[in-house]
């Protein structure tokens, strides 16, 4: 339903426009009409035939009407805005770091969210805005690549690793991977012999690879005194 200029609408028709029941109209009428004033110029007056009833005269349309947002939608709008502000300054980010940056912003503080809630809202919104995978894309842009970095927690920025550091991480991983090859061969053999299912084989190989990765990270930290982290590069799309 659309409200037309120079038309008079009954209270019942206004309830239909707002898609609200008679009981809820009594509770929310003032807020709904205040919201309506952003989209239409209108007058309120008594019905000429029955002065117990109120009519609404739409004088002029200002812009296309948008329904009031729910609490969670309003909060997501705030988070999206703050995320964009961070990305525009430094697009080498993670949701965890963005949540650390925005948590002291006055609009975020006003929401009275705990740190875990701030992170979850940030993570979900960034996923919707940019996607999770490289070049997957979202409503606001894409992740163009992911870079191995060092986290500087004092300044909340990520510093890219040098080529030598990246090579050391890769070499460490492959050294552990080579050491674990006999175990992987045994897993493949057990699957071929019907001793384990395909799902069990995949799970075992995955766990083995994760074990090698965690060992490589520990070895990297022992050498450089910090853990490496792979950080997305977020790029805003020009829509």
Secondary structure, DSSP 8 states (H G I E B T S, - for coil): ----TTEEEEHHHHHHHHT--HHHHHHHHHHHHHHHTTTEEEEEEE-SS-TTSEEEEEEEE-S-------HHHHHHHHHHHHHHHHHHH--EE-HHHHHHHHTTSHHHHTTT--HHHHHHHHHHHHHHHH-SSBTT--SSEEEEEEEEEEEETTTTEEEE--HHHHHHHHHHHHHHHHHHHHHHHHHHHHHHTTSS-HHHHHHHHHHHHHHHHHHHHHHHHHHHSS--EEEEEEEE---
